[in-house]
Amino acid sequence: MNLNIDAEKELTYDAIVVGTGISGGWAAKELTEKGLKTLVLERGRMVEHPNYPTATKDIWEFENADRPTQEDLEKQGVQNRTGYTIRQSTKHWFVNDLENPYTEKEGKRFDWMRGYHVGGRSIMWGRQSYRWGDFDFEANLREGISIDWPVRYKEIAPWYDYVETFAGISGQAEGLDYLPDSKFLPPMEMNCVEKELKKSMHDKFGRLLTIGRVAHITSPLSHNNSAQRGQCQYRNLCSRGCPYGAYFSSNSSTLPAAAKTGNMTLRPNSIAYELIYDEAKGKATGVKVLDAETGEQLEFKAKVIFLCASTMGSTYIMMNSISNRFPNGFGNDSDQLGRNIMDHHLGVGASGEWEGFEDQYYFGRRANGIYIPRFRNMGKEKRDYLRGFGYQGGASRQGWQSLIAEMSIGADLKEAVTTPGKWTFGMGGFGEVLPYQDNQVTINRDKKDKHGLPTLTFDTELKENEFKMRKDMASDAAEMLEAAGFKNVRSYDRPSQHGLGLGIHEMGTARMGKDPKTSVLNKNNQVHACKNVFVTDGSFMTSANCVNPSLTYMAFTARAADFAVSELKKGNL
């Protein structure tokens, strides 16, 4: 028997992290900084900060006026369902749907937005960053919905502090117990119309309007572990990738910090598709990987594995990991793997026009808007639905695009082009989706992707609770604008957005809980049935709240990594 011991060593690490998005970047940083030799696997191509190909281009440098071509739409039809993701300036961040197919149950649309490259969706995310409070962690228990969260705010608060200090979150402290304040950098400025609405909402409804809380640097950070990060330039070209590192991404922040330790091995073009489980040891010993460029099959080994491949990516790997111990998917003793898919439902709100302030404008192109926190089903108020919603949006002045070409020529046209148009305000709701067991994803071994790997089938829909909520989301938005004095107020509810996925906040498919009979993970993000595997992306979420979830993924990932290293040192893993 010939044993290549050196080759075995080359494929063996202390830890493996699958995925390089927001949670994967944090896992890589924390594990390497704590001394673990860590292999970080990314299924897509290499992207290195600050090399974002379209970041500094002007709009006129793009073909087709930056709009998608028919060929683009054929390749990225699903990715274009948002209406804004597939442009000449951004299409390279999103997958080819023909090469990466999935299936939707008839009549049940699921919009799966994906980015396969180093950094994942941390390059394209909306950057809105909000803490959860006990009001949110206790919601399931309070209402008898689904299962209770196994954690409370006091356990997560120090980790929110920790990740915020590193990432840089700008915002305004408001002192709300149901929307706890972060460790804030200075807030961005609201414009004059937004301030008018803020005052009106306070005076007439007792409701709060505040500036959005975003992962944008507005003043120097207190650390230098992300030395390439500069302050926000107010370009609002964030979805192209920021060469200044002004917003938090894995590429500009956590991955460079991990690389700095000398303990990270980053391997792009590496599709992790299965966990290796040793039944005698009762542990996962590694990960099976397909090299996306060569087709080579590889097996990497480690003491600890962090699945951070995005909600559906991590769940896919677990579903595809079949053994005698786990015949229905890795860690799936509860039959909850793939179930309880949540998102935030949107595409509903209102807009209006403001008369006045013609002599005022605003600085730059602020990559942020306003935020109106949840106010429904708070205190003693009870609507005919559970949970609630918040609003994001903002005021701006129309530009030259509003002109009708036939109305002016020559000097009149030049004058019109340089004169700002009307003030308008738009606000869109982000509503909570309840965790329904029958909103689920399953593995489809009959339909393969371009690599010959199984794909996923989605069976999801909004239900009665969400549709009742949407009525308030539209009418409340219109009511607040009208009360403030806006004109031509119009509410909307777009039928094309009556599904899940477009919030790009999919979560819940491997939820955490106290009881292994009803959950996949414990309070430390460990798989109940296999303690050396951790899942820290959106999969672990037990409810959805109505705020953007990425900050919570960061906090839980840092916390889980700290716990994992501690347990490893104790010999418990």
C-alpha positions, 0 to 999 in steps of 0.5 A, spaced: 500 500 500 502 506 498 500 512 502 501 519 500 502 522 506 504 529 504 498 530 499 493 528 505 496 533 509 495 538 503 488 537 504 487 537 511 485 543 515 483 545 522 477 548 519 473 549 513 468 555 511 464 554 505 462 560 502 465 567 502 459 572 502 457 576 509 457 570 513 462 566 510 467 572 510 466 573 518 467 565 519 473 566 515 476 572 519 474 569 526 477 562 525 483 564 522 484 570 527 483 565 533 489 561 530 485 555 526 488 553 519 482 555 515 480 553 508 475 557 505 471 554 499 468 559 494 464 555 488 465 561 483 471 565 480 476 570 484 474 577 485 479 581 489 478 588 492 478 593 489 478 590 482 471 591 480 470 592 473 465 597 472 466 601 478 468 607 475 465 607 469 460 613 466 453 611 464 455 613 457 461 607 457 456 602 457 452 599 451 445 599 450 444 605 455 446 600 461 440 596 459 440 588 458 440 585 451 435 580 449 441 575 450 442 577 457 435 576 458 435 569 455 441 567 460 439 571 466 431 571 466 430 569 473 436 574 475 432 580 472 425 579 475 427 584 480 427 589 475 434 592 477 439 587 478 441 585 470 444 591 467 451 592 463 454 595 469 452 589 474 450 583 470 456 580 471 455 579 479 449 574 477 449 567 475 447 564 468 440 561 469 441 556 464 447 554 467 444 554 474 437 552 473 432 550 479 424 548 479 418 552 481 412 548 483 406 550 478 403 557 480 408 558 485 414 563 483 420 563 487 425 568 485 432 566 487 437 571 486 445 568 486 452 571 485 457 565 484 464 569 486 468 571 492 464 575 496 458 573 494 452 577 495 456 581 500 458 585 493 451 587 491 447 587 498 442 593 500 447 594 506 441 596 511 443 594 517 438 593 523 439 589 530 433 585 533 430 586 540 427 581 545 420 583 541 423 579 535 426 574 539 420 572 543 415 573 537 414 566 536 413 564 543 408 570 544 404 568 539 404 561 539 407 560 532 412 555 529 417 554 535 421 559 540 428 562 538 433 559 543 436 565 544 434 572 547 437 579 545 442 579 551 446 573 549 446 577 542 447 584 544 455 583 545 456 580 538 452 586 535 457 591 538 463 586 536 461 586 528 458 593 528 465 596 531 469 592 525 464 593 519 462 600 520 454 602 521 452 609 520 445 611 523 441 615 528 440 613 535 433 613 537 433 609 544 427 604 541 427 598 545 424 594 539 429 597 534 435 597 539 441 602 537 447 600 534 454 602 535 453 608 530 458 612 526 455 619 524 448 618 520 447 621 513 443 627 512 436 627 511 433 632 506 428 637 507 422 633 504 424 627 508 425 632 515 418 635 513 415 628 513 418 626 519 415 632 523 408 630 520 409 623 522 411 624 529 406 630 530 400 626 527 401 619 528 406 618 534 411 614 529 418 615 527 422 616 521 429 616 521 435 615 517 437 608 514 442 604 518 447 602 513 454 599 513 457 605 510 463 608 513 461 616 514 467 617 519 474 613 520 473 606 523 476 605 530 481 599 527 485 598 521 484 591 520 481 594 513 486 599 511 483 599 504 477 602 506 475 609 505 469 613 507 463 613 502 463 618 496 456 619 495 456 616 488 450 611 489 454 606 485 454 600 490 452 595 486 458 595 482 462 594 487 466 599 491 473 601 490 473 605 496 471 600 500 466 605 503 461 599 504 462 593 508 463 587 504 467 580 505 472 583 499 474 589 502 473 587 510 473 580 513 477 576 507 483 581 507 483 581 515 483 573 514 488 573 509 493 578 514 493 572 519 497 567 514 492 562 516 487 562 510 487 558 504 482 561 499 480 556 494 475 559 488 472 555 483 470 550 488 463 547 489 462 544 495 456 539 494 457 534 500 459 533 507 463 527 509 460 523 515 464 518 519 459 514 522 464 511 527 466 517 530 459 521 529 463 527 526 463 530 519 470 529 517 470 533 511 467 536 504 467 533 497 468 538 492 468 539 485 473 543 481 469 548 477 474 549 472 477 542 471 472 537 473 476 534 478 473 531 484 477 533 491 476 531 498 478 536 504 478 534 511 477 538 517 476 538 525 470 543 524 466 545 518 462 552 517 456 552 512 456 559 510 454 558 502 447 562 503 441 559 505 439 555 499 446 553 498 448 550 505 441 547 505 443 544 498 449 541 501 446 538 507 440 535 503 445 532 498 449 529 504 446 522 505 448 516 509 446 511 513 445 515 519 442 521 515 438 518 510 433 524 509 439 529 509 445 531 513 442 533 520 435 532 518 432 528 524 427 533 525 424 533 518 425 541 518 431 541 513 428 545 507 422 547 510 420 554 513 422 558 508 421 565 509 423 572 506 420 579 506 414 581 502 415 587 498 412 591 492 407 595 496 407 602 498 405 609 496 408 615 492 407 622 492 409 629 490 411 635 494 410 642 492 415 647 495 422 647 496 424 649 489 430 653 491 433 646 495 437 640 493 441 635 496 449 633 496 451 628 492 447 621 491 446 618 498 446 611 498 441 610 503 434 612 504 429 613 510 427 608 515 420 607 518 420 602 523 414 597 525 408 600 528 403 595 527 401 590 532 405 593 537 403 594 544 395 593 545 394 594 538 391 588 534 390 587 527 387 582 523 394 579 521 400 577 525 407 581 525 408 587 522 412 591 517 417 597 516 418 602 510 424 604 506 424 610 501 426 617 501 425 624 497 428 626 491 428 631 485 426 629 478 431 630 473 432 631 465 429 624 464 422 627 466 422 632 460 418 631 454 423 632 448 417 636 443 416 641 449 423 645 448 429 646 444 435 650 443 436 655 449 429 652 452 432 645 452 438 647 456 435 651 461 430 645 462 435 640 463 439 644 468 433 645 472 431 640 477 424 637 477 419 636 482 420 633 489 417 626 489 417 621 495 416 614 495 416 609 500 416 601 500 414 596 505 418 590 508 413 585 511 414 579 515 413 572 512 411 567 517 415 560 518 410 555 514 412 548 514 410 547 507 414 553 504 419 548 502 425 546 498 427 539 496 433 536 492 431 534 485 436 529 482 432 528 476 434 535 473 442 537 473 446 543 473 451 544 468 456 540 472 451 534 472 449 536 480 442 535 482 438 542 483 433 544 487 425 545 487 421 550 490 414 550 493 413 556 496 407 562 497 405 568 500 399 566 505 393 569 508 396 573 513 401 576 508 396 578 504 392 582 509 398 585 511 399 588 504 393 592 505 395 596 511 402 596 507 399 600 502 394 604 505 398 606 511 403 609 506 398 613 503 395 616 509 402 618 512 404 622 505 397 625 505 397 627 512 403 631 511 401 635 505 403 631 499 400 631 492 398 626 487 399 620 492 398 613 489 398 607 493 401 600 489 401 593 490 404 589 484 402 582 483 408 580 480 411 581 487 406 576 490 411 571 491 418 569 495 425 571 493 425 578 491 426 581 498 433 577 497 432 575 504 431 568 504 432 564 510 429 559 515 431 552 512 435 549 517 432 553 523 435 553 530 431 551 536 431 548 543 429 541 541 432 536 536 425 534 534 423 540 531 429 544 529 436 542 525 441 547 529 442 548 537 443 555 540 450 555 538 448 554 530 451 547 531 447 541 527 444 538 533 446 531 531 453 533 529 456 538 533 462 539 529 458 542 523 456 549 524 451 553 519 451 561 520 447 563 514 440 565 513 438 558 514 438 558 521 433 563 522 427 561 526 423 567 524 424 573 519 422 579 523 421 585 518 428 588 518 434 586 513 437 580 516 445 581 514 447 584 521 444 578 525 448 573 520 454 577 522 453 577 529 451 570 530 457 567 525 462 571 530 458 568 536 458 561 533 466 561 531 468 563 538 464 558 541 467 553 536 474 554 537 473 554 545 469 547 544 475 545 539 480 547 545 476 543 550 476 537 546 469 537 545 469 537 537 
